[in-house]
Amino acid sequence: MTTSKVRDAKLEFATFEWPTWLLLVITYTAWISITLNWNAVPGWLLWLLGGYTVALHSSLQHEALHGHPTGSRRLNLALVWPPLTLWLPLEIYVRNHLLHHRSELTNPELDPESFYLGRETWQGLSRWQQRVFLFNNSFGGRMLLGPWLAASQFYQGELAKLRQGNFEDVGILLRHGLSLAVLFYWLLAICEMPFYLYLLAFAWPGSSMMMIRSFLEHRYHPDETQRTVLIDGCPLTRLLFLNNNYHWIHHRYPEMAWYQIPAAAREQRQLALASNGNYRYPGYWGIAWRYLLKPWTHPA
């Protein structure tokens, strides 16, 4: 079963991109409202709403780097520029994610978004470090440790570049720092929100929710065509991840808008499952239950 190549065509901004514009307005309105009224929201609800909003913004960043909602790359990135997750500069995320699409998926030496480690790297770790990476490959571990481990590895890598005399990312990091300064002014001066509260109720759960999507979206397999998953999900997760739970479809058509993906997933389901070796899951609740404390794959 195939689908028409019209799905790869660039969408007309004025005619078809209104769902993304609407979602941008809703997401920023929600984030501004929640941060302004944080002290009126119960703690558990603040964690849920704050995390979901930050994760949804991250999904919109992913949408923007793939060419939406306009034909202007600069405008698309400007629309999602605020660093709501705090730790990852947008420019580096764009660079790494586009390289991810061009790389050999899951290869830790080539794929910047791989959660795998090379065997030599693994063998060079201490016992407690190996246990940390094994726990990170469980669902509970990825939610609890994943954001901290990712941020730690990222900034360790940036420091290593500086020590080696590689200053290519200095400008990016400075621009990220200025963006954080604006964000902190809003949170601390305007909203009078303690920094630790934003970290614990917005940035950490938002990053954790995004790691639900990436948890097992790629697996190592000798056949490269069988490394990308198809997950049906529920309406809440499909919205949160902007339908990238149908990850096989996204890698086949990376410029396809998020609201077009479900139709393509229905049309190409048989082709997808035949191609990826039936690497699929019905939803994330089953994944969470199955791998809550058990690694779904070995890190090496």
Short mmCIF file of the C-alpha atoms (twelve columns), coordinates in Angstrom:
data_MODEL
# 
_entry.id   MODEL 
# 
loop_
_atom_site.group_PDB 
_atom_site.id 
_atom_site.type_symbol 
_atom_site.label_atom_id 
_atom_site.label_alt_id 
_atom_site.label_comp_id 
_atom_site.label_asym_id 
_atom_site.label_seq_id 
_atom_site.Cartn_x 
_atom_site.Cartn_y 
_atom_site.Cartn_z 
_atom_site.pdbx_PDB_model_num 
ATOM 1   C CA . MET A 1   0.000  0.000  0.000  1 
ATOM 2   C CA . THR A 2   1.347  3.423  -0.924 1 
ATOM 3   C CA . THR A 3   0.256  7.000  -0.530 1 
ATOM 4   C CA . SER A 4   0.316  9.934  -2.888 1 
ATOM 5   C CA . LYS A 5   3.465  12.057 -2.914 1 
ATOM 6   C CA . VAL A 6   1.224  15.106 -2.547 1 
ATOM 7   C CA . ARG A 7   1.683  14.527 1.187  1 
ATOM 8   C CA . ASP A 8   5.297  15.622 0.829  1 
ATOM 9   C CA . ALA A 9   4.361  18.909 -0.824 1 
ATOM 10  C CA . LYS A 10  4.942  22.138 1.118  1 
ATOM 11  C CA . LEU A 11  1.715  23.242 2.742  1 
ATOM 12  C CA . GLU A 12  0.247  26.623 1.954  1 
ATOM 13  C CA . PHE A 13  0.605  28.834 5.034  1 
ATOM 14  C CA . ALA A 14  -2.626 30.791 4.691  1 
ATOM 15  C CA . THR A 15  -4.828 27.835 3.754  1 
ATOM 16  C CA . PHE A 16  -3.698 24.855 5.761  1 
ATOM 17  C CA . GLU A 17  -1.473 25.931 8.644  1 
ATOM 18  C CA . TRP A 18  -4.184 27.364 10.900 1 
ATOM 19  C CA . PRO A 19  -4.170 24.313 13.259 1 
ATOM 20  C CA . THR A 20  -0.526 24.969 14.167 1 
ATOM 21  C CA . TRP A 21  -1.130 28.701 14.621 1 
ATOM 22  C CA . LEU A 22  -4.124 27.947 16.842 1 
ATOM 23  C CA . LEU A 23  -2.110 25.494 18.929 1 
ATOM 24  C CA . LEU A 24  0.696  28.036 19.339 1 
ATOM 25  C CA . VAL A 25  -1.774 30.613 20.662 1 
ATOM 26  C CA . ILE A 26  -3.402 28.092 23.023 1 
ATOM 27  C CA . THR A 27  -0.039 26.840 24.337 1 
ATOM 28  C CA . TYR A 28  1.394  30.289 25.082 1 
ATOM 29  C CA . THR A 29  -1.904 31.497 26.557 1 
ATOM 30  C CA . ALA A 30  -1.987 28.463 28.838 1 
ATOM 31  C CA . TRP A 31  1.651  28.847 29.925 1 
ATOM 32  C CA . ILE A 32  1.267  32.570 30.651 1 
ATOM 33  C CA . SER A 33  -1.980 32.008 32.565 1 
ATOM 34  C CA . ILE A 34  -0.568 29.160 34.646 1 
ATOM 35  C CA . THR A 35  2.657  30.977 35.537 1 
ATOM 36  C CA . LEU A 36  0.776  34.168 36.452 1 
ATOM 37  C CA . ASN A 37  -1.691 32.272 38.658 1 
ATOM 38  C CA . TRP A 38  0.579  29.536 39.986 1 
ATOM 39  C CA . ASN A 39  -0.252 30.187 43.636 1 
ATOM 40  C CA . ALA A 40  -3.969 29.612 42.978 1 
ATOM 41  C CA . VAL A 41  -3.449 26.163 41.427 1 
ATOM 42  C CA . PRO A 42  -3.212 23.014 43.603 1 
ATOM 43  C CA . GLY A 43  0.260  21.457 43.562 1 
ATOM 44  C CA . TRP A 44  -0.678 18.233 41.743 1 
ATOM 45  C CA . LEU A 45  -2.644 20.178 39.095 1 
ATOM 46  C CA . LEU A 46  0.180  22.693 38.665 1 
ATOM 47  C CA . TRP A 47  2.583  19.810 38.020 1 
ATOM 48  C CA . LEU A 48  0.203  18.237 35.511 1 
ATOM 49  C CA . LEU A 49  -0.756 21.423 33.636 1 
ATOM 50  C CA . GLY A 50  2.711  22.969 33.786 1 
ATOM 51  C CA . GLY A 51  4.422  19.808 32.575 1 
ATOM 52  C CA . TYR A 52  1.900  19.189 29.798 1 
ATOM 53  C CA . THR A 53  2.144  22.767 28.533 1 
ATOM 54  C CA . VAL A 54  5.957  22.731 28.488 1 
ATOM 55  C CA . ALA A 55  5.986  19.346 26.727 1 
ATOM 56  C CA . LEU A 56  3.463  20.570 24.155 1 
ATOM 57  C CA . HIS A 57  5.692  23.574 23.485 1 
ATOM 58  C CA . SER A 58  8.601  21.166 22.917 1 
ATOM 59  C CA . SER A 59  6.486  19.320 20.359 1 
ATOM 60  C CA . LEU A 60  5.794  22.642 18.640 1 
ATOM 61  C CA . GLN A 61  9.545  23.293 18.515 1 
ATOM 62  C CA . HIS A 62  9.883  19.962 16.734 1 
ATOM 63  C CA . GLU A 63  7.138  20.985 14.335 1 
ATOM 64  C CA . ALA A 64  8.829  24.339 13.644 1 
ATOM 65  C CA . LEU A 65  12.227 22.868 12.778 1 
ATOM 66  C CA . HIS A 66  10.513 20.673 10.193 1 
ATOM 67  C CA . GLY A 67  9.076  23.693 8.396  1 
ATOM 68  C CA . HIS A 68  5.823  24.745 10.071 1 
ATOM 69  C CA . PRO A 69  3.701  26.810 10.233 1 
ATOM 70  C CA . THR A 70  5.274  29.124 7.601  1 
ATOM 71  C CA . GLY A 71  7.733  28.905 4.743  1 
ATOM 72  C CA . SER A 72  10.249 30.996 6.703  1 
ATOM 73  C CA . ARG A 73  12.677 29.009 8.833  1 
ATOM 74  C CA . ARG A 74  13.595 32.064 10.904 1 
ATOM 75  C CA . LEU A 75  9.988  32.920 11.643 1 
ATOM 76  C CA . ASN A 76  9.147  29.322 12.534 1 
ATOM 77  C CA . LEU A 77  12.004 29.143 15.046 1 
ATOM 78  C CA . ALA A 78  11.225 32.608 16.427 1 
ATOM 79  C CA . LEU A 79  7.683  31.440 17.185 1 
ATOM 80  C CA . VAL A 80  8.980  28.664 19.463 1 
ATOM 81  C CA . TRP A 81  12.185 30.307 20.727 1 
ATOM 82  C CA . PRO A 82  11.460 30.587 24.506 1 
ATOM 83  C CA . PRO A 83  13.475 27.914 26.402 1 
ATOM 84  C CA . LEU A 84  10.597 26.632 28.538 1 
ATOM 85  C CA . THR A 85  12.463 23.413 29.391 1 
ATOM 86  C CA . LEU A 86  15.434 25.570 30.507 1 
ATOM 87  C CA . TRP A 87  18.309 23.266 29.599 1 
ATOM 88  C CA . LEU A 88  18.418 22.733 25.812 1 
ATOM 89  C CA . PRO A 89  19.255 25.611 23.397 1 
ATOM 90  C CA . LEU A 90  16.850 25.547 20.463 1 
ATOM 91  C CA . GLU A 91  19.615 26.031 17.874 1 
ATOM 92  C CA . ILE A 92  21.467 22.931 19.075 1 
ATOM 93  C CA . TYR A 93  18.241 20.935 19.194 1 
ATOM 94  C CA . VAL A 94  17.552 21.905 15.576 1 
ATOM 95  C CA . ARG A 95  21.067 20.937 14.489 1 
ATOM 96  C CA . ASN A 96  21.034 17.613 16.323 1 
ATOM 97  C CA . HIS A 97  17.535 16.621 15.282 1 
ATOM 98  C CA . LEU A 98  18.109 17.273 11.592 1 
ATOM 99  C CA . LEU A 99  21.332 15.255 11.846 1 
ATOM 100 C CA . HIS A 100 19.338 12.513 13.571 1 
ATOM 101 C CA . HIS A 101 17.119 12.259 10.495 1 
ATOM 102 C CA . ARG A 102 20.160 11.930 8.214  1 
ATOM 103 C CA . SER A 103 22.119 9.536  10.409 1 
ATOM 104 C CA . GLU A 104 22.176 5.795  10.990 1 
ATOM 105 C CA . LEU A 105 19.460 5.590  13.627 1 
ATOM 106 C CA . THR A 106 20.485 4.400  17.122 1 
ATOM 107 C CA . ASN A 107 24.232 4.369  16.283 1 
ATOM 108 C CA . PRO A 108 25.677 6.322  19.260 1 
ATOM 109 C CA . GLU A 109 28.628 7.526  17.173 1 
ATOM 110 C CA . LEU A 110 26.438 8.945  14.405 1 
ATOM 111 C CA . ASP A 111 22.965 9.587  15.839 1 
ATOM 112 C CA . PRO A 112 23.014 12.530 18.299 1 
ATOM 113 C CA . GLU A 113 19.634 11.473 19.701 1 
ATOM 114 C CA . SER A 114 20.578 7.866  20.378 1 
ATOM 115 C CA . PHE A 115 20.093 6.584  23.931 1 
ATOM 116 C CA . TYR A 116 22.542 3.748  23.277 1 
ATOM 117 C CA . LEU A 117 26.204 3.668  24.323 1 
ATOM 118 C CA . GLY A 118 29.064 2.134  22.388 1 
ATOM 119 C CA . ARG A 119 30.321 -1.105 23.952 1 
ATOM 120 C CA . GLU A 120 33.722 0.382  24.747 1 
ATOM 121 C CA . THR A 121 32.022 3.312  26.482 1 
ATOM 122 C CA . TRP A 122 29.795 0.929  28.416 1 
ATOM 123 C CA . GLN A 123 32.709 -1.224 29.534 1 
ATOM 124 C CA . GLY A 124 34.575 1.868  30.701 1 
ATOM 125 C CA . LEU A 125 31.785 2.853  33.105 1 
ATOM 126 C CA . SER A 126 31.890 2.043  36.793 1 
ATOM 127 C CA . ARG A 127 29.336 -0.383 38.232 1 
ATOM 128 C CA . TRP A 128 27.163 2.389  39.666 1 
ATOM 129 C CA . GLN A 129 27.222 4.301  36.339 1 
ATOM 130 C CA . GLN A 130 26.092 1.172  34.504 1 
ATOM 131 C CA . ARG A 131 23.226 0.812  36.972 1 
ATOM 132 C CA . VAL A 132 22.202 4.411  36.329 1 
ATOM 133 C CA . PHE A 133 22.056 3.828  32.558 1 
ATOM 134 C CA . LEU A 134 20.197 0.546  33.023 1 
ATOM 135 C CA . PHE A 135 17.636 2.289  35.247 1 
ATOM 136 C CA . ASN A 136 17.362 5.067  32.670 1 
ATOM 137 C CA . ASN A 137 16.234 2.436  30.168 1 
ATOM 138 C CA . SER A 138 13.220 1.615  32.320 1 
ATOM 139 C CA . PHE A 139 10.103 3.746  32.006 1 
ATOM 140 C CA . GLY A 140 10.288 4.932  35.610 1 
ATOM 141 C CA . GLY A 141 13.975 5.683  35.300 1 
ATOM 142 C CA . ARG A 142 13.523 7.659  32.093 1 
ATOM 143 C CA . MET A 143 10.827 9.782  33.740 1 
ATOM 144 C CA . LEU A 144 12.802 10.403 36.932 1 
ATOM 145 C CA . LEU A 145 16.409 10.526 35.749 1 
ATOM 146 C CA . GLY A 146 16.107 11.045 32.004 1 
ATOM 147 C CA . PRO A 147 15.952 14.873 31.932 1 
ATOM 148 C CA . TRP A 148 18.796 15.251 34.452 1 
ATOM 149 C CA . LEU A 149 20.967 12.703 32.674 1 
ATOM 150 C CA . ALA A 150 20.345 14.290 29.276 1 
ATOM 151 C CA . ALA A 151 21.115 17.797 30.568 1 
ATOM 152 C CA . SER A 152 24.233 16.563 32.368 1 
ATOM 153 C CA . GLN A 153 25.555 14.761 29.282 1 
ATOM 154 C CA . PHE A 154 24.809 17.770 27.093 1 
ATOM 155 C CA . TYR A 155 26.660 20.305 29.231 1 
ATOM 156 C CA . GLN A 156 29.528 17.900 29.885 1 
ATOM 157 C CA . GLY A 157 29.877 17.634 26.119 1 
ATOM 158 C CA . GLU A 158 29.830 21.408 25.711 1 
ATOM 159 C CA . LEU A 159 32.477 21.847 28.426 1 
ATOM 160 C CA . ALA A 160 34.620 19.201 26.761 1 
ATOM 161 C CA . LYS A 161 34.411 21.154 23.492 1 
ATOM 162 C CA . LEU A 162 35.576 24.327 25.234 1 
ATOM 163 C CA . ARG A 163 38.490 22.540 26.887 1 
ATOM 164 C CA . GLN A 164 39.525 21.235 23.447 1 
ATOM 165 C CA . GLY A 165 39.477 24.757 22.039 1 
ATOM 166 C CA . ASN A 166 36.250 24.244 20.090 1 
ATOM 167 C CA . PHE A 167 34.186 27.435 20.477 1 
ATOM 168 C CA . GLU A 168 31.577 26.812 17.754 1 
ATOM 169 C CA . ASP A 169 28.681 26.729 20.232 1 
ATOM 170 C CA . VAL A 170 29.675 29.744 22.351 1 
ATOM 171 C CA . GLY A 171 27.383 32.134 20.472 1 
ATOM 172 C CA . ILE A 172 24.495 29.682 20.747 1 
ATOM 173 C CA . LEU A 173 25.043 29.270 24.494 1 
ATOM 174 C CA . LEU A 174 25.218 33.043 25.004 1 
ATOM 175 C CA . ARG A 175 21.944 33.549 23.108 1 
ATOM 176 C CA . HIS A 176 20.421 30.762 25.186 1 
ATOM 177 C CA . GLY A 177 21.624 32.515 28.343 1 
ATOM 178 C CA . LEU A 178 19.996 35.781 27.259 1 
ATOM 179 C CA . SER A 179 16.748 33.935 26.534 1 
ATOM 180 C CA . LEU A 180 16.882 32.371 29.997 1 
ATOM 181 C CA . ALA A 181 17.414 35.822 31.528 1 
ATOM 182 C CA . VAL A 182 14.185 37.056 29.909 1 
ATOM 183 C CA . LEU A 183 12.373 33.911 31.051 1 
ATOM 184 C CA . PHE A 184 13.670 34.286 34.610 1 
ATOM 185 C CA . TYR A 185 12.597 37.942 34.685 1 
ATOM 186 C CA . TRP A 186 9.071  36.874 33.763 1 
ATOM 187 C CA . LEU A 187 8.985  34.083 36.350 1 
ATOM 188 C CA . LEU A 188 10.770 35.777 39.252 1 
ATOM 189 C CA . ALA A 189 9.876  39.446 38.836 1 
ATOM 190 C CA . ILE A 190 6.468  39.378 37.141 1 
ATOM 191 C CA . CYS A 191 4.975  36.102 38.388 1 
ATOM 192 C CA . GLU A 192 6.919  36.034 41.684 1 
ATOM 193 C CA . MET A 193 7.344  32.291 41.267 1 
ATOM 194 C CA . PRO A 194 10.270 30.605 43.055 1 
ATOM 195 C CA . PHE A 195 12.762 29.177 40.606 1 
ATOM 196 C CA . TYR A 196 12.703 25.750 42.257 1 
ATOM 197 C CA . LEU A 197 8.936  25.581 41.733 1 
ATOM 198 C CA . TYR A 198 9.238  26.206 37.998 1 
ATOM 199 C CA . LEU A 199 11.988 23.605 37.820 1 
ATOM 200 C CA . LEU A 200 9.962  20.975 39.688 1 
ATOM 201 C CA . ALA A 201 6.459  21.744 38.357 1 
ATOM 202 C CA . PHE A 202 7.178  22.814 34.766 1 
ATOM 203 C CA . ALA A 203 10.641 22.066 33.368 1 
ATOM 204 C CA . TRP A 204 11.272 18.640 34.904 1 
ATOM 205 C CA . PRO A 205 7.812  17.101 34.301 1 
ATOM 206 C CA . GLY A 206 7.667  18.702 30.845 1 
ATOM 207 C CA . SER A 207 10.979 17.149 29.856 1 
ATOM 208 C CA . SER A 208 9.901  13.832 31.415 1 
ATOM 209 C CA . MET A 209 6.675  13.807 29.413 1 
ATOM 210 C CA . MET A 210 8.626  14.367 26.211 1 
ATOM 211 C CA . MET A 211 10.846 11.440 27.102 1 
ATOM 212 C CA . ILE A 212 7.787  9.192  27.133 1 
ATOM 213 C CA . ARG A 213 7.682  9.681  23.368 1 
ATOM 214 C CA . SER A 214 11.368 9.059  22.806 1 
ATOM 215 C CA . PHE A 215 11.526 6.173  25.295 1 
ATOM 216 C CA . LEU A 216 11.469 3.399  22.702 1 
ATOM 217 C CA . GLU A 217 10.705 5.189  19.449 1 
ATOM 218 C CA . HIS A 218 13.963 3.766  18.022 1 
ATOM 219 C CA . ARG A 219 15.486 0.368  18.750 1 
ATOM 220 C CA . TYR A 220 18.688 -1.192 17.538 1 
ATOM 221 C CA . HIS A 221 18.063 -3.855 14.888 1 
ATOM 222 C CA . PRO A 222 20.479 -5.264 12.290 1 
ATOM 223 C CA . ASP A 223 17.950 -4.213 9.637  1 
ATOM 224 C CA . GLU A 224 17.843 -0.386 9.712  1 
ATOM 225 C CA . THR A 225 14.297 -0.359 8.347  1 
ATOM 226 C CA . GLN A 226 13.102 -2.041 11.555 1 
ATOM 227 C CA . ARG A 227 14.392 0.573  14.004 1 
ATOM 228 C CA . THR A 228 11.415 2.971  14.158 1 
ATOM 229 C CA . VAL A 229 8.226  2.342  16.108 1 
ATOM 230 C CA . LEU A 230 4.527  2.879  15.453 1 
ATOM 231 C CA . ILE A 231 2.470  3.622  18.592 1 
ATOM 232 C CA . ASP A 232 -1.264 4.286  18.459 1 
ATOM 233 C CA . GLY A 233 -1.560 6.161  21.758 1 
ATOM 234 C CA . CYS A 234 -4.632 7.927  23.139 1 
ATOM 235 C CA . PRO A 235 -5.986 11.422 22.321 1 
ATOM 236 C CA . LEU A 236 -3.996 13.052 25.152 1 
ATOM 237 C CA . THR A 237 -0.666 11.571 24.074 1 
ATOM 238 C CA . ARG A 238 -1.361 12.060 20.373 1 
ATOM 239 C CA . LEU A 239 -1.955 15.773 21.023 1 
ATOM 240 C CA . LEU A 240 1.006  16.039 23.391 1 
ATOM 241 C CA . PHE A 241 3.384  14.512 20.844 1 
ATOM 242 C CA . LEU A 242 1.611  16.065 17.828 1 
ATOM 243 C CA . ASN A 243 1.084  12.588 16.392 1 
ATOM 244 C CA . ASN A 244 4.775  11.716 16.397 1 
ATOM 245 C CA . ASN A 245 3.830  8.551  18.257 1 
ATOM 246 C CA . TYR A 246 3.347  7.390  14.646 1 
ATOM 247 C CA . HIS A 247 7.076  7.752  14.411 1 
ATOM 248 C CA . TRP A 248 7.592  5.543  11.378 1 
ATOM 249 C CA . ILE A 249 5.349  7.916  9.418  1 
ATOM 250 C CA . HIS A 250 7.294  10.938 10.666 1 
ATOM 251 C CA . HIS A 251 10.609 9.498  9.491  1 
ATOM 252 C CA . ARG A 252 9.124  8.546  6.132  1 
ATOM 253 C CA . TYR A 253 7.653  12.036 5.668  1 
ATOM 254 C CA . PRO A 254 9.548  14.398 8.024  1 
ATOM 255 C CA . GLU A 255 7.995  17.556 6.531  1 
ATOM 256 C CA . MET A 256 4.429  16.324 6.948  1 
ATOM 257 C CA . ALA A 257 2.371  18.555 9.246  1 
ATOM 258 C CA . TRP A 258 1.281  17.019 12.538 1 
ATOM 259 C CA . TYR A 259 -2.429 17.087 11.685 1 
ATOM 260 C CA . GLN A 260 -1.846 15.137 8.450  1 
ATOM 261 C CA . ILE A 261 -0.002 12.266 10.115 1 
ATOM 262 C CA . PRO A 262 -3.024 10.256 11.416 1 
ATOM 263 C CA . ALA A 263 -4.511 9.917  7.914  1 
ATOM 264 C CA . ALA A 264 -1.143 8.791  6.545  1 
ATOM 265 C CA . ALA A 265 -0.798 6.327  9.439  1 
ATOM 266 C CA . ARG A 266 -4.173 4.789  8.602  1 
ATOM 267 C CA . GLU A 267 -3.371 4.593  4.902  1 
ATOM 268 C CA . GLN A 268 0.107  3.150  5.361  1 
ATOM 269 C CA . ARG A 269 -0.369 0.966  8.423  1 
ATOM 270 C CA . GLN A 270 0.168  -2.337 6.624  1 
ATOM 271 C CA . LEU A 271 3.216  -0.978 4.807  1 
ATOM 272 C CA . ALA A 272 4.648  0.428  8.046  1 
ATOM 273 C CA . LEU A 273 4.288  -2.803 10.000 1 
ATOM 274 C CA . ALA A 274 5.657  -4.880 7.144  1 
ATOM 275 C CA . SER A 275 8.622  -2.534 6.883  1 
ATOM 276 C CA . ASN A 276 9.457  -2.151 10.585 1 
ATOM 277 C CA . GLY A 277 9.071  -5.804 11.536 1 
ATOM 278 C CA . ASN A 278 5.777  -5.193 13.357 1 
ATOM 279 C CA . TYR A 279 7.559  -2.912 15.833 1 
ATOM 280 C CA . ARG A 280 4.456  -1.367 17.361 1 
ATOM 281 C CA . TYR A 281 2.595  -0.788 20.620 1 
ATOM 282 C CA . PRO A 282 -1.081 0.076  21.150 1 
ATOM 283 C CA . GLY A 283 -0.352 2.807  23.701 1 
ATOM 284 C CA . TYR A 284 1.883  4.263  26.385 1 
ATOM 285 C CA . TRP A 285 0.020  2.888  29.411 1 
ATOM 286 C CA . GLY A 286 0.971  -0.625 28.371 1 
ATOM 287 C CA . ILE A 287 4.569  0.458  27.811 1 
ATOM 288 C CA . ALA A 288 4.698  2.079  31.258 1 
ATOM 289 C CA . TRP A 289 3.295  -1.019 32.957 1 
ATOM 290 C CA . ARG A 290 5.556  -3.436 31.092 1 
ATOM 291 C CA . TYR A 291 8.803  -1.504 31.579 1 
ATOM 292 C CA . LEU A 292 8.136  0.515  34.735 1 
ATOM 293 C CA . LEU A 293 11.252 -0.758 36.506 1 
ATOM 294 C CA . LYS A 294 12.626 -3.144 33.885 1 
ATOM 295 C CA . PRO A 295 14.970 -1.930 31.119 1 
ATOM 296 C CA . TRP A 296 13.304 -2.330 27.747 1 
ATOM 297 C CA . THR A 297 16.695 -2.824 26.077 1 
ATOM 298 C CA . HIS A 298 20.346 -2.914 27.102 1 
ATOM 299 C CA . PRO A 299 22.108 0.486  26.876 1 
ATOM 300 C CA . ALA A 300 25.117 -0.888 24.970 1 
# 
